[in-house]
Amino acid sequence: MKRALVRVGPALIATTLILCTGTFIVIFSALPQVALFGTLTVLTLLLALLGDLIILPSLLLAGGRFFNSLGGSKK
């Protein structure tokens, strides 16, 4: 899990920051609906990054422990 995060983490962060930066410009639109769309898109991307880096690895580790206790293969 650590090796995967070390290898993939920087790419996830860089991609999210690039997308957020590009979409951030939309926030300054004169049309309120477009500005709201930009705000929600940036917020969604940042929350997805948080989920990718913190929540998903925790769920994978917890799920692996749970399913191994149900009779999964012993390593």
mmCIF file of the N, C-alpha and C atoms, coordinates in Angstrom:
data_MODEL
# 
_entry.id   MODEL 
# 
loop_
_atom_site.group_PDB 
_atom_site.id 
_atom_site.type_symbol 
_atom_site.label_atom_id 
_atom_site.label_alt_id 
_atom_site.label_comp_id 
_atom_site.label_asym_id 
_atom_site.label_entity_id 
_atom_site.label_seq_id 
_atom_site.pdbx_PDB_ins_code 
_atom_site.Cartn_x 
_atom_site.Cartn_y 
_atom_site.Cartn_z 
_atom_site.occupancy 
_atom_site.B_iso_or_equiv 
_atom_site.pdbx_formal_charge 
_atom_site.auth_seq_id 
_atom_site.auth_comp_id 
_atom_site.auth_asym_id 
_atom_site.auth_atom_id 
_atom_site.pdbx_PDB_model_num 
ATOM 1   N N  . MET A 1 1  ? 0.825   -1.181  0.000   1.00 0.00 ? 1  MET A N  1 
ATOM 2   C CA . MET A 1 1  ? 0.000   0.000   0.000   1.00 0.00 ? 1  MET A CA 1 
ATOM 3   C C  . MET A 1 1  ? 0.874   1.252   0.000   1.00 0.00 ? 1  MET A C  1 
ATOM 4   N N  . LYS A 1 2  ? 1.907   1.248   0.824   1.00 0.00 ? 2  LYS A N  1 
ATOM 5   C CA . LYS A 1 2  ? 2.790   2.420   0.881   1.00 0.00 ? 2  LYS A CA 1 
ATOM 6   C C  . LYS A 1 2  ? 3.487   2.639   -0.456  1.00 0.00 ? 2  LYS A C  1 
ATOM 7   N N  . ARG A 1 3  ? 3.965   1.557   -1.061  1.00 0.00 ? 3  ARG A N  1 
ATOM 8   C CA . ARG A 1 3  ? 4.661   1.688   -2.338  1.00 0.00 ? 3  ARG A CA 1 
ATOM 9   C C  . ARG A 1 3  ? 3.735   2.230   -3.421  1.00 0.00 ? 3  ARG A C  1 
ATOM 10  N N  . ALA A 1 4  ? 2.504   1.785   -3.405  1.00 0.00 ? 4  ALA A N  1 
ATOM 11  C CA . ALA A 1 4  ? 1.540   2.283   -4.393  1.00 0.00 ? 4  ALA A CA 1 
ATOM 12  C C  . ALA A 1 4  ? 1.286   3.782   -4.195  1.00 0.00 ? 4  ALA A C  1 
ATOM 13  N N  . LEU A 1 5  ? 1.139   4.206   -2.936  1.00 0.00 ? 5  LEU A N  1 
ATOM 14  C CA . LEU A 1 5  ? 0.909   5.625   -2.671  1.00 0.00 ? 5  LEU A CA 1 
ATOM 15  C C  . LEU A 1 5  ? 2.120   6.473   -3.036  1.00 0.00 ? 5  LEU A C  1 
ATOM 16  N N  . VAL A 1 6  ? 3.311   5.950   -2.778  1.00 0.00 ? 6  VAL A N  1 
ATOM 17  C CA . VAL A 1 6  ? 4.523   6.709   -3.104  1.00 0.00 ? 6  VAL A CA 1 
ATOM 18  C C  . VAL A 1 6  ? 4.679   6.861   -4.612  1.00 0.00 ? 6  VAL A C  1 
ATOM 19  N N  . ARG A 1 7  ? 4.320   5.827   -5.349  1.00 0.00 ? 7  ARG A N  1 
ATOM 20  C CA . ARG A 1 7  ? 4.484   5.872   -6.803  1.00 0.00 ? 7  ARG A CA 1 
ATOM 21  C C  . ARG A 1 7  ? 3.361   6.635   -7.498  1.00 0.00 ? 7  ARG A C  1 
ATOM 22  N N  . VAL A 1 8  ? 2.135   6.476   -7.026  1.00 0.00 ? 8  VAL A N  1 
ATOM 23  C CA . VAL A 1 8  ? 0.985   7.059   -7.700  1.00 0.00 ? 8  VAL A CA 1 
ATOM 24  C C  . VAL A 1 8  ? 0.585   8.403   -7.096  1.00 0.00 ? 8  VAL A C  1 
ATOM 25  N N  . GLY A 1 9  ? 0.874   8.619   -5.826  1.00 0.00 ? 9  GLY A N  1 
ATOM 26  C CA . GLY A 1 9  ? 0.476   9.835   -5.130  1.00 0.00 ? 9  GLY A CA 1 
ATOM 27  C C  . GLY A 1 9  ? 0.881   11.126  -5.826  1.00 0.00 ? 9  GLY A C  1 
ATOM 28  N N  . PRO A 1 10 ? 2.170   11.284  -6.175  1.00 0.00 ? 10 PRO A N  1 
ATOM 29  C CA . PRO A 1 10 ? 2.559   12.537  -6.847  1.00 0.00 ? 10 PRO A CA 1 
ATOM 30  C C  . PRO A 1 10 ? 1.826   12.779  -8.166  1.00 0.00 ? 10 PRO A C  1 
ATOM 31  N N  . ALA A 1 11 ? 1.559   11.735  -8.915  1.00 0.00 ? 11 ALA A N  1 
ATOM 32  C CA . ALA A 1 11 ? 0.823   11.899  -10.175 1.00 0.00 ? 11 ALA A CA 1 
ATOM 33  C C  . ALA A 1 11 ? -0.623  12.314  -9.907  1.00 0.00 ? 11 ALA A C  1 
ATOM 34  N N  . LEU A 1 12 ? -1.242  11.732  -8.893  1.00 0.00 ? 12 LEU A N  1 
ATOM 35  C CA . LEU A 1 12 ? -2.607  12.118  -8.535  1.00 0.00 ? 12 LEU A CA 1 
ATOM 36  C C  . LEU A 1 12 ? -2.663  13.580  -8.099  1.00 0.00 ? 12 LEU A C  1 
ATOM 37  N N  . ILE A 1 13 ? -1.715  13.975  -7.278  1.00 0.00 ? 13 ILE A N  1 
ATOM 38  C CA . ILE A 1 13 ? -1.695  15.357  -6.789  1.00 0.00 ? 13 ILE A CA 1 
ATOM 39  C C  . ILE A 1 13 ? -1.450  16.331  -7.935  1.00 0.00 ? 13 ILE A C  1 
ATOM 40  N N  . ALA A 1 14 ? -0.482  16.042  -8.780  1.00 0.00 ? 14 ALA A N  1 
ATOM 41  C CA . ALA A 1 14 ? -0.170  16.943  -9.897  1.00 0.00 ? 14 ALA A CA 1 
ATOM 42  C C  . ALA A 1 14 ? -1.351  17.066  -10.850 1.00 0.00 ? 14 ALA A C  1 
ATOM 43  N N  . THR A 1 15 ? -1.975  15.963  -11.181 1.00 0.00 ? 15 THR A N  1 
ATOM 44  C CA . THR A 1 15 ? -3.114  15.992  -12.093 1.00 0.00 ? 15 THR A CA 1 
ATOM 45  C C  . THR A 1 15 ? -4.273  16.784  -11.502 1.00 0.00 ? 15 THR A C  1 
ATOM 46  N N  . THR A 1 16 ? -4.552  16.559  -10.225 1.00 0.00 ? 16 THR A N  1 
ATOM 47  C CA . THR A 1 16 ? -5.648  17.283  -9.583  1.00 0.00 ? 16 THR A CA 1 
ATOM 48  C C  . THR A 1 16 ? -5.361  18.774  -9.529  1.00 0.00 ? 16 THR A C  1 
ATOM 49  N N  . LEU A 1 17 ? -4.132  19.160  -9.203  1.00 0.00 ? 17 LEU A N  1 
ATOM 50  C CA . LEU A 1 17 ? -3.795  20.579  -9.148  1.00 0.00 ? 17 LEU A CA 1 
ATOM 51  C C  . LEU A 1 17 ? -3.885  21.238  -10.523 1.00 0.00 ? 17 LEU A C  1 
ATOM 52  N N  . ILE A 1 18 ? -3.469  20.537  -11.545 1.00 0.00 ? 18 ILE A N  1 
ATOM 53  C CA . ILE A 1 18 ? -3.568  21.078  -12.908 1.00 0.00 ? 18 ILE A CA 1 
ATOM 54  C C  . ILE A 1 18 ? -5.030  21.278  -13.303 1.00 0.00 ? 18 ILE A C  1 
ATOM 55  N N  . LEU A 1 19 ? -5.859  20.288  -13.036 1.00 0.00 ? 19 LEU A N  1 
ATOM 56  C CA . LEU A 1 19 ? -7.279  20.402  -13.367 1.00 0.00 ? 19 LEU A CA 1 
ATOM 57  C C  . LEU A 1 19 ? -7.960  21.502  -12.556 1.00 0.00 ? 19 LEU A C  1 
ATOM 58  N N  . CYS A 1 20 ? -7.619  21.600  -11.273 1.00 0.00 ? 20 CYS A N  1 
ATOM 59  C CA . CYS A 1 20 ? -8.205  22.647  -10.427 1.00 0.00 ? 20 CYS A CA 1 
ATOM 60  C C  . CYS A 1 20 ? -7.782  24.034  -10.891 1.00 0.00 ? 20 CYS A C  1 
ATOM 61  N N  . THR A 1 21 ? -6.525  24.176  -11.269 1.00 0.00 ? 21 THR A N  1 
ATOM 62  C CA . THR A 1 21 ? -6.033  25.463  -11.739 1.00 0.00 ? 21 THR A CA 1 
ATOM 63  C C  . THR A 1 21 ? -6.749  25.876  -13.019 1.00 0.00 ? 21 THR A C  1 
ATOM 64  N N  . GLY A 1 22 ? -6.910  24.951  -13.930 1.00 0.00 ? 22 GLY A N  1 
ATOM 65  C CA . GLY A 1 22 ? -7.600  25.257  -15.179 1.00 0.00 ? 22 GLY A CA 1 
ATOM 66  C C  . GLY A 1 22 ? -9.064  25.573  -14.980 1.00 0.00 ? 22 GLY A C  1 
ATOM 67  N N  . THR A 1 23 ? -9.697  24.893  -14.057 1.00 0.00 ? 23 THR A N  1 
ATOM 68  C CA . THR A 1 23 ? -11.120 25.097  -13.815 1.00 0.00 ? 23 THR A CA 1 
ATOM 69  C C  . THR A 1 23 ? -11.371 26.305  -12.915 1.00 0.00 ? 23 THR A C  1 
ATOM 70  N N  . PHE A 1 24 ? -10.371 26.703  -12.146 1.00 0.00 ? 24 PHE A N  1 
ATOM 71  C CA . PHE A 1 24 ? -10.520 27.819  -11.212 1.00 0.00 ? 24 PHE A CA 1 
ATOM 72  C C  . PHE A 1 24 ? -10.890 29.116  -11.928 1.00 0.00 ? 24 PHE A C  1 
ATOM 73  N N  . ILE A 1 25 ? -10.434 29.275  -13.165 1.00 0.00 ? 25 ILE A N  1 
ATOM 74  C CA . ILE A 1 25 ? -10.728 30.477  -13.943 1.00 0.00 ? 25 ILE A CA 1 
ATOM 75  C C  . ILE A 1 25 ? -12.233 30.652  -14.141 1.00 0.00 ? 25 ILE A C  1 
ATOM 76  N N  . VAL A 1 26 ? -12.950 29.539  -14.237 1.00 0.00 ? 26 VAL A N  1 
ATOM 77  C CA . VAL A 1 26 ? -14.392 29.581  -14.479 1.00 0.00 ? 26 VAL A CA 1 
ATOM 78  C C  . VAL A 1 26 ? -15.122 30.238  -13.300 1.00 0.00 ? 26 VAL A C  1 
ATOM 79  N N  . ILE A 1 27 ? -14.528 30.205  -12.117 1.00 0.00 ? 27 ILE A N  1 
ATOM 80  C CA . ILE A 1 27 ? -15.159 30.781  -10.931 1.00 0.00 ? 27 ILE A CA 1 
ATOM 81  C C  . ILE A 1 27 ? -15.411 32.282  -11.117 1.00 0.00 ? 27 ILE A C  1 
ATOM 82  N N  . PHE A 1 28 ? -14.595 32.942  -11.911 1.00 0.00 ? 28 PHE A N  1 
ATOM 83  C CA . PHE A 1 28 ? -14.719 34.384  -12.105 1.00 0.00 ? 28 PHE A CA 1 
ATOM 84  C C  . PHE A 1 28 ? -15.646 34.759  -13.259 1.00 0.00 ? 28 PHE A C  1 
ATOM 85  N N  . SER A 1 29 ? -16.459 33.835  -13.708 1.00 0.00 ? 29 SER A N  1 
ATOM 86  C CA . SER A 1 29 ? -17.396 34.097  -14.793 1.00 0.00 ? 29 SER A CA 1 
ATOM 87  C C  . SER A 1 29 ? -18.478 35.082  -14.349 1.00 0.00 ? 29 SER A C  1 
ATOM 88  N N  . ALA A 1 30 ? -18.983 35.842  -15.297 1.00 0.00 ? 30 ALA A N  1 
ATOM 89  C CA . ALA A 1 30 ? -20.061 36.788  -15.009 1.00 0.00 ? 30 ALA A CA 1 
ATOM 90  C C  . ALA A 1 30 ? -21.397 36.075  -14.815 1.00 0.00 ? 30 ALA A C  1 
ATOM 91  N N  . LEU A 1 31 ? -21.516 34.881  -15.360 1.00 0.00 ? 31 LEU A N  1 
ATOM 92  C CA . LEU A 1 31 ? -22.760 34.118  -15.223 1.00 0.00 ? 31 LEU A CA 1 
ATOM 93  C C  . LEU A 1 31 ? -22.725 33.317  -13.913 1.00 0.00 ? 31 LEU A C  1 
ATOM 94  N N  . PRO A 1 32 ? -23.679 33.506  -13.045 1.00 0.00 ? 32 PRO A N  1 
ATOM 95  C CA . PRO A 1 32 ? -23.651 32.829  -11.737 1.00 0.00 ? 32 PRO A CA 1 
ATOM 96  C C  . PRO A 1 32 ? -23.655 31.302  -11.836 1.00 0.00 ? 32 PRO A C  1 
ATOM 97  N N  . GLN A 1 33 ? -24.393 30.760  -12.800 1.00 0.00 ? 33 GLN A N  1 
ATOM 98  C CA . GLN A 1 33 ? -24.453 29.298  -12.933 1.00 0.00 ? 33 GLN A CA 1 
ATOM 99  C C  . GLN A 1 33 ? -23.101 28.732  -13.334 1.00 0.00 ? 33 GLN A C  1 
ATOM 100 N N  . VAL A 1 34 ? -22.401 29.420  -14.206 1.00 0.00 ? 34 VAL A N  1 
ATOM 101 C CA . VAL A 1 34 ? -21.090 28.961  -14.649 1.00 0.00 ? 34 VAL A CA 1 
ATOM 102 C C  . VAL A 1 34 ? -20.077 29.076  -13.508 1.00 0.00 ? 34 VAL A C  1 
ATOM 103 N N  . ALA A 1 35 ? -20.158 30.174  -12.751 1.00 0.00 ? 35 ALA A N  1 
ATOM 104 C CA . ALA A 1 35 ? -19.260 30.354  -11.608 1.00 0.00 ? 35 ALA A CA 1 
ATOM 105 C C  . ALA A 1 35 ? -19.507 29.273  -10.557 1.00 0.00 ? 35 ALA A C  1 
ATOM 106 N N  . LEU A 1 36 ? -20.760 28.956  -10.311 1.00 0.00 ? 36 LEU A N  1 
ATOM 107 C CA . LEU A 1 36 ? -21.093 27.895  -9.358  1.00 0.00 ? 36 LEU A CA 1 
ATOM 108 C C  . LEU A 1 36 ? -20.588 26.544  -9.851  1.00 0.00 ? 36 LEU A C  1 
ATOM 109 N N  . PHE A 1 37 ? -20.733 26.301  -11.140 1.00 0.00 ? 37 PHE A N  1 
ATOM 110 C CA . PHE A 1 37 ? -20.213 25.059  -11.721 1.00 0.00 ? 37 PHE A CA 1 
ATOM 111 C C  . PHE A 1 37 ? -18.700 24.948  -11.495 1.00 0.00 ? 37 PHE A C  1 
ATOM 112 N N  . GLY A 1 38 ? -17.973 26.042  -11.708 1.00 0.00 ? 38 GLY A N  1 
ATOM 113 C CA . GLY A 1 38 ? -16.528 26.024  -11.489 1.00 0.00 ? 38 GLY A CA 1 
ATOM 114 C C  . GLY A 1 38 ? -16.179 25.747  -10.041 1.00 0.00 ? 38 GLY A C  1 
ATOM 115 N N  . THR A 1 39 ? -16.902 26.373  -9.129  1.00 0.00 ? 39 THR A N  1 
ATOM 116 C CA . THR A 1 39 ? -16.662 26.161  -7.701  1.00 0.00 ? 39 THR A CA 1 
ATOM 117 C C  . THR A 1 39 ? -16.918 24.707  -7.313  1.00 0.00 ? 39 THR A C  1 
ATOM 118 N N  . LEU A 1 40 ? -18.041 24.169  -7.758  1.00 0.00 ? 40 LEU A N  1 
ATOM 119 C CA . LEU A 1 40 ? -18.371 22.784  -7.423  1.00 0.00 ? 40 LEU A CA 1 
ATOM 120 C C  . LEU A 1 40 ? -17.390 21.799  -8.051  1.00 0.00 ? 40 LEU A C  1 
ATOM 121 N N  . THR A 1 41 ? -16.923 22.100  -9.251  1.00 0.00 ? 41 THR A N  1 
ATOM 122 C CA . THR A 1 41 ? -15.971 21.210  -9.919  1.00 0.00 ? 41 THR A CA 1 
ATOM 123 C C  . THR A 1 41 ? -14.643 21.179  -9.170  1.00 0.00 ? 41 THR A C  1 
ATOM 124 N N  . VAL A 1 42 ? -14.141 22.344  -8.789  1.00 0.00 ? 42 VAL A N  1 
ATOM 125 C CA . VAL A 1 42 ? -12.879 22.400  -8.043  1.00 0.00 ? 42 VAL A CA 1 
ATOM 126 C C  . VAL A 1 42 ? -13.028 21.692  -6.700  1.00 0.00 ? 42 VAL A C  1 
ATOM 127 N N  . LEU A 1 43 ? -14.129 21.931  -6.000  1.00 0.00 ? 43 LEU A N  1 
ATOM 128 C CA . LEU A 1 43 ? -14.364 21.272  -4.716  1.00 0.00 ? 43 LEU A CA 1 
ATOM 129 C C  . LEU A 1 43 ? -14.456 19.759  -4.878  1.00 0.00 ? 43 LEU A C  1 
ATOM 130 N N  . THR A 1 44 ? -15.138 19.314  -5.914  1.00 0.00 ? 44 THR A N  1 
ATOM 131 C CA . THR A 1 44 ? -15.269 17.880  -6.173  1.00 0.00 ? 44 THR A CA 1 
ATOM 132 C C  . THR A 1 44 ? -13.915 17.242  -6.464  1.00 0.00 ? 44 THR A C  1 
ATOM 133 N N  . LEU A 1 45 ? -13.088 17.905  -7.252  1.00 0.00 ? 45 LEU A N  1 
ATOM 134 C CA . LEU A 1 45 ? -11.762 17.366  -7.556  1.00 0.00 ? 45 LEU A CA 1 
ATOM 135 C C  . LEU A 1 45 ? -10.901 17.258  -6.305  1.00 0.00 ? 45 LEU A C  1 
ATOM 136 N N  . LEU A 1 46 ? -10.946 18.274  -5.448  1.00 0.00 ? 46 LEU A N  1 
ATOM 137 C CA . LEU A 1 46 ? -10.146 18.244  -4.218  1.00 0.00 ? 46 LEU A CA 1 
ATOM 138 C C  . LEU A 1 46 ? -10.642 17.159  -3.253  1.00 0.00 ? 46 LEU A C  1 
ATOM 139 N N  . LEU A 1 47 ? -11.952 16.999  -3.146  1.00 0.00 ? 47 LEU A N  1 
ATOM 140 C CA . LEU A 1 47 ? -12.488 15.939  -2.293  1.00 0.00 ? 47 LEU A CA 1 
ATOM 141 C C  . LEU A 1 47 ? -12.179 14.547  -2.859  1.00 0.00 ? 47 LEU A C  1 
ATOM 142 N N  . ALA A 1 48 ? -12.178 14.421  -4.165  1.00 0.00 ? 48 ALA A N  1 
ATOM 143 C CA . ALA A 1 48 ? -11.807 13.142  -4.778  1.00 0.00 ? 48 ALA A CA 1 
ATOM 144 C C  . ALA A 1 48 ? -10.351 12.816  -4.498  1.00 0.00 ? 48 ALA A C  1 
ATOM 145 N N  . LEU A 1 49 ? -9.477  13.823  -4.537  1.00 0.00 ? 49 LEU A N  1 
ATOM 146 C CA . LEU A 1 49 ? -8.067  13.605  -4.200  1.00 0.00 ? 49 LEU A CA 1 
ATOM 147 C C  . LEU A 1 49 ? -7.930  13.169  -2.750  1.00 0.00 ? 49 LEU A C  1 
ATOM 148 N N  . LEU A 1 50 ? -8.660  13.804  -1.866  1.00 0.00 ? 50 LEU A N  1 
ATOM 149 C CA . LEU A 1 50 ? -8.641  13.412  -0.451  1.00 0.00 ? 50 LEU A CA 1 
ATOM 150 C C  . LEU A 1 50 ? -9.078  11.958  -0.296  1.00 0.00 ? 50 LEU A C  1 
ATOM 151 N N  . GLY A 1 51 ? -10.130 11.591  -0.993  1.00 0.00 ? 51 GLY A N  1 
ATOM 152 C CA . GLY A 1 51 ? -10.598 10.209  -0.937  1.00 0.00 ? 51 GLY A CA 1 
ATOM 153 C C  . GLY A 1 51 ? -9.585  9.229   -1.505  1.00 0.00 ? 51 GLY A C  1 
ATOM 154 N N  . ASP A 1 52 ? -8.927  9.602   -2.600  1.00 0.00 ? 52 ASP A N  1 
ATOM 155 C CA . ASP A 1 52 ? -7.935  8.726   -3.216  1.00 0.00 ? 52 ASP A CA 1 
ATOM 156 C C  . ASP A 1 52 ? -6.726  8.498   -2.318  1.00 0.00 ? 52 ASP A C  1 
ATOM 157 N N  . LEU A 1 53 ? -6.304  9.524   -1.613  1.00 0.00 ? 53 LEU A N  1 
ATOM 158 C CA . LEU A 1 53 ? -5.066  9.435   -0.832  1.00 0.00 ? 53 LEU A CA 1 
ATOM 159 C C  . LEU A 1 53 ? -5.272  8.969   0.603   1.00 0.00 ? 53 LEU A C  1 
ATOM 160 N N  . ILE A 1 54 ? -6.455  9.167   1.162   1.00 0.00 ? 54 ILE A N  1 
ATOM 161 C CA . ILE A 1 54 ? -6.657  8.834   2.577   1.00 0.00 ? 54 ILE A CA 1 
ATOM 162 C C  . ILE A 1 54 ? -7.717  7.755   2.770   1.00 0.00 ? 54 ILE A C  1 
ATOM 163 N N  . ILE A 1 55 ? -8.896  7.971   2.212   1.00 0.00 ? 55 ILE A N  1 
ATOM 164 C CA . ILE A 1 55 ? -10.015 7.084   2.503   1.00 0.00 ? 55 ILE A CA 1 
ATOM 165 C C  . ILE A 1 55 ? -9.884  5.741   1.793   1.00 0.00 ? 55 ILE A C  1 
ATOM 166 N N  . LEU A 1 56 ? -9.547  5.744   0.508   1.00 0.00 ? 56 LEU A N  1 
ATOM 167 C CA . LEU A 1 56 ? -9.456  4.490   -0.241  1.00 0.00 ? 56 LEU A CA 1 
ATOM 168 C C  . LEU A 1 56 ? -8.411  3.525   0.327   1.00 0.00 ? 56 LEU A C  1 
ATOM 169 N N  . PRO A 1 57 ? -7.168  3.969   0.626   1.00 0.00 ? 57 PRO A N  1 
ATOM 170 C CA . PRO A 1 57 ? -6.216  3.016   1.212   1.00 0.00 ? 57 PRO A CA 1 
ATOM 171 C C  . PRO A 1 57 ? -6.699  2.440   2.550   1.00 0.00 ? 57 PRO A C  1 
ATOM 172 N N  . SER A 1 58 ? -7.348  3.271   3.362   1.00 0.00 ? 58 SER A N  1 
ATOM 173 C CA . SER A 1 58 ? -7.872  2.785   4.645   1.00 0.00 ? 58 SER A CA 1 
ATOM 174 C C  . SER A 1 58 ? -8.941  1.720   4.432   1.00 0.00 ? 58 SER A C  1 
ATOM 175 N N  . LEU A 1 59 ? -9.822  1.959   3.482   1.00 0.00 ? 59 LEU A N  1 
ATOM 176 C CA . LEU A 1 59 ? -10.871 0.976   3.198   1.00 0.00 ? 59 LEU A CA 1 
ATOM 177 C C  . LEU A 1 59 ? -10.293 -0.319  2.644   1.00 0.00 ? 59 LEU A C  1 
ATOM 178 N N  . LEU A 1 60 ? -9.279  -0.210  1.792   1.00 0.00 ? 60 LEU A N  1 
ATOM 179 C CA . LEU A 1 60 ? -8.666  -1.415  1.239   1.00 0.00 ? 60 LEU A CA 1 
ATOM 180 C C  . LEU A 1 60 ? -7.991  -2.248  2.317   1.00 0.00 ? 60 LEU A C  1 
ATOM 181 N N  . LEU A 1 61 ? -7.283  -1.590  3.225   1.00 0.00 ? 61 LEU A N  1 
ATOM 182 C CA . LEU A 1 61 ? -6.637  -2.324  4.318   1.00 0.00 ? 61 LEU A CA 1 
ATOM 183 C C  . LEU A 1 61 ? -7.663  -2.957  5.252   1.00 0.00 ? 61 LEU A C  1 
ATOM 184 N N  . ALA A 1 62 ? -8.690  -2.203  5.602   1.00 0.00 ? 62 ALA A N  1 
ATOM 185 C CA . ALA A 1 62 ? -9.723  -2.728  6.491   1.00 0.00 ? 62 ALA A CA 1 
ATOM 186 C C  . ALA A 1 62 ? -10.483 -3.869  5.812   1.00 0.00 ? 62 ALA A C  1 
ATOM 187 N N  . GLY A 1 63 ? -10.798 -3.718  4.533   1.00 0.00 ? 63 GLY A N  1 
ATOM 188 C CA . GLY A 1 63 ? -11.509 -4.775  3.813   1.00 0.00 ? 63 GLY A CA 1 
ATOM 189 C C  . GLY A 1 63 ? -10.682 -6.034  3.683   1.00 0.00 ? 63 GLY A C  1 
ATOM 190 N N  . GLY A 1 64 ? -9.379  -5.876  3.462   1.00 0.00 ? 64 GLY A N  1 
ATOM 191 C CA . GLY A 1 64 ? -8.501  -7.043  3.374   1.00 0.00 ? 64 GLY A CA 1 
ATOM 192 C C  . GLY A 1 64 ? -8.453  -7.806  4.678   1.00 0.00 ? 64 GLY A C  1 
ATOM 193 N N  . ARG A 1 65 ? -8.385  -7.098  5.778   1.00 0.00 ? 65 ARG A N  1 
ATOM 194 C CA . ARG A 1 65 ? -8.378  -7.757  7.090   1.00 0.00 ? 65 ARG A CA 1 
ATOM 195 C C  . ARG A 1 65 ? -9.707  -8.450  7.354   1.00 0.00 ? 65 ARG A C  1 
ATOM 196 N N  . PHE A 1 66 ? -10.803 -7.811  6.963   1.00 0.00 ? 66 PHE A N  1 
ATOM 197 C CA . PHE A 1 66 ? -12.130 -8.384  7.184   1.00 0.00 ? 66 PHE A CA 1 
ATOM 198 C C  . PHE A 1 66 ? -12.312 -9.667  6.376   1.00 0.00 ? 66 PHE A C  1 
ATOM 199 N N  . PHE A 1 67 ? -11.959 -9.625  5.105   1.00 0.00 ? 67 PHE A N  1 
ATOM 200 C CA . PHE A 1 67 ? -12.178 -10.797 4.256   1.00 0.00 ? 67 PHE A CA 1 
ATOM 201 C C  . PHE A 1 67 ? -11.205 -11.932 4.558   1.00 0.00 ? 67 PHE A C  1 
ATOM 202 N N  . ASN A 1 68 ? -9.998  -11.612 5.005   1.00 0.00 ? 68 ASN A N  1 
ATOM 203 C CA . ASN A 1 68 ? -9.081  -12.673 5.428   1.00 0.00 ? 68 ASN A CA 1 
ATOM 204 C C  . ASN A 1 68 ? -9.587  -13.374 6.663   1.00 0.00 ? 68 ASN A C  1 
ATOM 205 N N  . SER A 1 69 ? -10.264 -12.659 7.553   1.00 0.00 ? 69 SER A N  1 
ATOM 206 C CA . SER A 1 69 ? -10.802 -13.288 8.755   1.00 0.00 ? 69 SER A CA 1 
ATOM 207 C C  . SER A 1 69 ? -11.994 -14.173 8.435   1.00 0.00 ? 69 SER A C  1 
ATOM 208 N N  . LEU A 1 70 ? -12.585 -14.042 7.267   1.00 0.00 ? 70 LEU A N  1 
ATOM 209 C CA . LEU A 1 70 ? -13.725 -14.879 6.885   1.00 0.00 ? 70 LEU A CA 1 
ATOM 210 C C  . LEU A 1 70 ? -13.296 -16.182 6.231   1.00 0.00 ? 70 LEU A C  1 
ATOM 211 N N  . GLY A 1 71 ? -12.007 -16.451 6.221   1.00 0.00 ? 71 GLY A N  1 
ATOM 212 C CA . GLY A 1 71 ? -11.548 -17.706 5.657   1.00 0.00 ? 71 GLY A CA 1 
ATOM 213 C C  . GLY A 1 71 ? -10.787 -17.540 4.372   1.00 0.00 ? 71 GLY A C  1 
ATOM 214 N N  . GLY A 1 72 ? -10.284 -16.357 4.128   1.00 0.00 ? 72 GLY A N  1 
ATOM 215 C CA . GLY A 1 72 ? -9.487  -16.126 2.940   1.00 0.00 ? 72 GLY A CA 1 
ATOM 216 C C  . GLY A 1 72 ? -8.163  -16.872 3.014   1.00 0.00 ? 72 GLY A C  1 
ATOM 217 N N  . SER A 1 73 ? -7.373  -16.771 1.971   1.00 0.00 ? 73 SER A N  1 
ATOM 218 C CA . SER A 1 73 ? -6.095  -17.489 1.936   1.00 0.00 ? 73 SER A CA 1 
ATOM 219 C C  . SER A 1 73 ? -5.144  -16.943 2.995   1.00 0.00 ? 73 SER A C  1 
ATOM 220 N N  . LYS A 1 74 ? -4.435  -17.828 3.626   1.00 0.00 ? 74 LYS A N  1 
ATOM 221 C CA . LYS A 1 74 ? -3.453  -17.453 4.632   1.00 0.00 ? 74 LYS A CA 1 
ATOM 222 C C  . LYS A 1 74 ? -2.106  -17.281 3.954   1.00 0.00 ? 74 LYS A C  1 
ATOM 223 N N  . LYS A 1 75 ? -1.456  -16.162 4.233   1.00 0.00 ? 75 LYS A N  1 
ATOM 224 C CA . LYS A 1 75 ? -0.147  -15.917 3.610   1.00 0.00 ? 75 LYS A CA 1 
ATOM 225 C C  . LYS A 1 75 ? 0.956   -16.077 4.605   1.00 0.00 ? 75 LYS A C  1 
# 
